[in-house]
C-alpha cells in the first residue's frame, strides 16, 4: 500500500512543483502518520473490548511507531546532507 500512495503523490506532482523523491516520500509518510493517528483515536473512543479490536489497537500503535521512525530517519538524512553541502 505504501508504494501505491507514493505513486499517487508522484502523479499529483507537476514539473513546477519539482521535489526530490526523498521529500515526496517524507510527505507521504507524514500523511500516513496523520491517517494512522486518526484511526487510532477513533478506535480508542470506541473503547475496544474484543480481542480483534485490541489486536487492531496494538497493530496501529506499532505501525505509528514504525512510521515515526522512518520520518525521523529521513529528516536526519536530509539534515546531514544539508550540513555536508554547507561544508563544501
HELIX and SHEET records of a PDB file:
HELIX    1   1 UNK A    2  UNK A   12  1                                  11    
HELIX    2   2 UNK A   15  UNK A   17  5                                   3    
HELIX    3   3 UNK A   21  UNK A   45  1                                  25    
HELIX    4   4 UNK A   51  UNK A   87  1                                  37    
END                                                                             
